[in-house]
Amino acid sequence: MDQIILVINPGSTSTKLAVFKNEVQTHATSLHHSSDELARFAEIVDQKEYREQVTEKWLEQEGIPMESLTAIVGRGGLLAPIPGGTYRINETMVEVMAAGSYGKHASNLGALIAYGLSSRLGIPAFIVDPVVVDELAPVARISGNPKIERISIFHALNQRANAKKAAERLGRPYHELNLIVAHLGGGISVGAHMQGRIVDVNQALSGEGPFSPERVGSVPTDALVHYFFDRGCTKAQLMRELVGRSGLVAHVGTNDSREIIARMQDGDEKAAFYYEAMCYQIAKEIGRISTVFCGIVDQIVLTGGLAYSNELVESVRERVEFIAPVTVMPGENELEALAFGALAVLRGDEEAKEY
């Protein structure tokens, strides 16, 4: 039986949609929502009905009957920390995301829309590897202060999907391999995939690991404390600066790597220096996390939008290839990863988890 899967990936101002027939993507779009359209909604969760309607309208325009769908999969949002995998969307999950119990974010809408549509159609709905996937080894949670625990927030969906692809290329099961996967985008996360579990990873959202095009990464503790108190920042002001206004955009005025590379090619030494500094920190993070495996690593995988940059890839490769061979899988591939996660459950290759 063919599986016709609708994939829903909401962002702050867009809704990415795709339809897959088994492994093949047959339709896809990215619907933009203007600030005026969204301004009438007091809370993100209030956008559910509106985004549900634009999803149905798109399916109608593409000539895809709702009744032809066999499953719907949405981008996983902010939940309590959970192990990775494909989860069946249930009422408990919906209640948590609708209430914003662990945070209010557009990604929460993925599960809410998927559940609403699937309930009407009588078909299953899933999420796959949300950002709160937590498989950290107990020792990886420890910081130097017992009141501060390291937590797991990272690009779990894209990391796991590309780790499995790397395993396929090697002709070996994912759960038998030691892989380092670096997601390189607006945020940067470097994960240790130890025989199927992501046992260590930097907290990529708000301050560990390499700086990125727009995030601060790890910074000296004393300097951060002085910065906060000397300027009298509120918590919200400081977080806005560290997440969104730091990294390359703070150093060179843009978070667009294509623009930076063009400036480098035109002889901009400042742009070249800070781009190289980011590459240096990425490589250093890969080297750091290789110690989790005692140096026994089967493959290093570079993925995410920045992996399209040959300059970045070669700068990182020359520093880390002594650890393990480097495979480059550029792009995010989130729609495909969501579809394939659902497909594995529908075919009985994996069992859906319950939240």
N, C-alpha and C positions, 0 to 999 in steps of 0.2 A: 504494500500500500504506500502510495506517495504521501509524504508529509508536507503540507503547505503551512509554513510558519511565518507569522507576522512578528517583526522585530521592532521594538519601540525604545528609542534612546533619547530622552529629553535632556536638553541643556538649558541654560538660563534664558537664552533668547531664541532657541531653535528646538525643533523636534525632528530627529533623524529617524526615518522609517525605511524598512526594507521588507520584501517578501522573498522567502527562499522556498524552492521546490527541492526537497531533500538538501543536498549540499550546494545547489546552484542558486545564486542570487538572480532572481528574475526581474525585480523592480527595486528601485531605491530613490530616495529623495531626502533633502534637508529643507524643512519648512522654517522660514524665518518669521519670528514674531516681533513686531516693532514695540518700542517702549510705550507707545500710545495704546497699543492693543492690550498690553499687560498691566498698564497703570490702573485699570479699573478693578484689578483684583488686589484685595488687601493683603492676602497671604498667598504663598506659592501653591498651597494645597487647593486654593479656590480656583486655580487654573485647570483643574482636572476635567471638568465638563467641556470647557472650551477646547482643550487639546484633544480630547476624545472625539469631538465633533470634526476637527480638522483632519484627524486620522481617518475617520469614516469617509469624509469627503474625498480625500486622496485615493482611498481604495476604490471608491465609485468612479473617479476620473480615470483610473488605470484599468477599469473593467474587471476588477477582482471582487467577486461576490463574497460577502462576509461568510456565507454558509460554506464556502470552499475551504476556509481555514480549518486546520486540524489542531493548532496550538498557537499560543501567543507568548512571547518572551519579552520582558521589560528589563531595562537597566536597573540593577540593584542599587538601592539607596542606603540611607543611614539607619542601621539597625544596631542591636547589641553585637559585640564581636562574635563571629561564627567561623567554623572551619570552611574551607573552600568547597565548591561543588555547585550543583544545580538544585535549587530549592523550589518546591511547589508553593505558589503564593496561596496563603490561607488567611482567614479572617484576623488572626492574631498579628500577622505581619502587616496587614492593611491598617489595622487600628494603630499600630506603632508608628508607621510612616505618616498616616494622616494627622496624627497628633504631633508629629515632629519630636518624638520623645528623645531621640538621639541627635537631633539637628534638623533644621529645615533647609532642604536643598532640592533643586529641580529634579535631580535623579530619583527622588522619592516618587515622582509622578509616574515613572515607568511601570512600577508594580501596581499603582492605583489604577492606571488606565487599562493595563493588561487584565487585571482582575475584573474591572467593570465590564469590559467587552466579552471576556471569556465566560463570565457568569450568564450573560444573556444568550450566548451561543452554545453553552453546555460543553465547552472544550477546556482542556487544561491550560494553566498559565504558570510561568516560571520566571525566576530571576537566576542569574549565573554569576558567581564570583564577584560579589559587591566589594566596594572599596574597604569595607570593614572586615574582610577575611583575616582571621587571626589564627595562625598555626605556629606562633613563635615558640621556640624552645624555652623552658622556664628560665634558664640562665640569661637568655637574650632580653628578658623583661627588666633586668636589674639596672638601675642607674646608681650614681654615687650618693643618692639621697633616698632613704626609704619612703619619703613622702611623695617622690616623683617616680612613677613607673613608666618605662618605655612602652609605647603602644603601637599597634599595627594599623596604619592607614596608608594605602599605596595603590598602585595601578594593577590590582590583582587580576582583573579580567584579561587584559592584554598580556601581562606577564605569563600567566598560566597557559593561555592559548598558544603563544609563541614557543614556550618551553616544550609543549607537546608536539608542535611542528618540528622543532629541532630534534626531538627524540625520533620522530618518523624518518627524518633525513639520515639519522645515524643508524636506523634499522634496529632500534632497541626500545624496550618499554620505558615510558617516562619514569615510572616508579623504581627503576633500577639505576637511574642516572644522578650524578651531581652536576647541577647546572647553575651558572650565575647569569641572571637575566637583568639587563639594564634597560628600563623604560626611560627614553629621553624625549621629553616634551616640555610643555610649560612648567611642569613639575618633573623631577627626576627621582626615580626609585631604583635601587639595586638590591635584588633579592637573591637569597641562597635557597635554591630548590634542591633539597636533599632527599632523594629517593621518593619523590612525589609530594613532599611537604615543604612549604616555604617557611623555614625555621628561623630566618632572620631577615630583616629588611629595614632600611632607614624610613623614618616617618616622613613621607614625602610632602605632606600637605603644608606643614607649617614650621619646619626647621630642623632637619637632620640631613647629613650627607652633603653632596655637592650643591653649590648654588646653581640656579637654573636661569632660563631667560627672564623669569619674573619673581623668583622666590629666593630667600636669603640663604638657605642651607645652614650648616653648623657655623656658629660664630663664637668668639671668645666670651665666656660667661661674664667676666668682670666688665668688659666693654659694653655688653648688652645692658647690664644693671645700671651702669652710669648713664648710658644713652636714655634709658627709660626715665630715670629720676631727674636728670639734668634738664630734660625738656618738658617734664610734667605731663607726659603722654597719658591719655586714657588707654585702657586695654584695647578698646576697639580701634583707636588711632594707631597703636603700635602694631596690631595684627594686620591692618590694611597696608602698612608700610612694609612689613616683613613678607607678606604674602600678596604679591601683585605689583609692588613698587620697588622691589629689590632685584638682585641678580644683574643680568645684562642690561635691563632697562634702566637701572640706577647708574651703572657704570658708563654706558655709551648712549643712552637715550632711546633705545628701541629693544623690543623683545623679539623682533623678526630676524631670524638667523640669515634669511636670504639677503636682507638689507645689509647686515653686518658683513657677510661674505663679499658682497659687491663693494663695500667700502674697503675691505681688506685688499681686494684686487686692485683698487684704485690707489693703494699705498697708505691707507689709514692705519698708522702704527698703533694708535690707542685701541681701535676696534680689534686689531689682530692680537694685541696683548691680552685683553680681557676674554676674548673667545678662547685663546689658548689656556688661560687660567681656568676656565670652566672645564675644558677637556682634561686638564691636569687633575682637577678635583674628581671628575668622573672616574678616571683611571685609578686614582688613589682609593676611591671607595670600592672599586672592583677588587683591588689588591687587598684591602682591609677585610672584605667579606670572604675572600678565598681562605682565610685562616680558619673559618668555620668548618671547612672540609679538610683541614690539615694540609691544604695545598693540592688535594686530589680532586681535580675538576675535569669533567669530560668535555664541557663546551662553555664558552661565553657567548651570550646572545645579546646583540644590540638591536633595540626596537624603538618604536615611537617616531614622531615626526622629525626629530633632529637626526635620526639615523639616515635620512636622505642626504645629509651633508657629507660629501666625501672628505672634506677637510677635517670634520670632527671625527669621522670613523677612523681615518688613518692616524690622526693624533692619538686617539685612545688605543688603537690596535698596537702601535709600536711600543706602547708602555705595558701592555697586559698580555701580549701573545705568548710570553714565556710561561704564563700560568696554564693556558689551554688554548686550543684553536678558537678563533672568533668567527661567528656566523652573524650576518647582518640581515635583519628582517624589518625593513622600514615601515612606518605607518602604524596606525592604531588597530585596525582590523576588528573594531569592537562589535560591529553588526554581525560579522561572520562568527566571531567567538560566541556571541549570545545564541545565534541560531544553532551552531554546532553543539553547544551545551544542552539545549533543549532536545535536539535530534538524538543525542546519545541516550537520553532517558526514554524518548518515544520508541526507540528501537530496542530497548531493553539492555543496552550495553552498560548503562549505569542506572543506579537507583536514585530517584529524587529524594532529597532530604526534606525534613519538616522543620519549620522554624518554631 
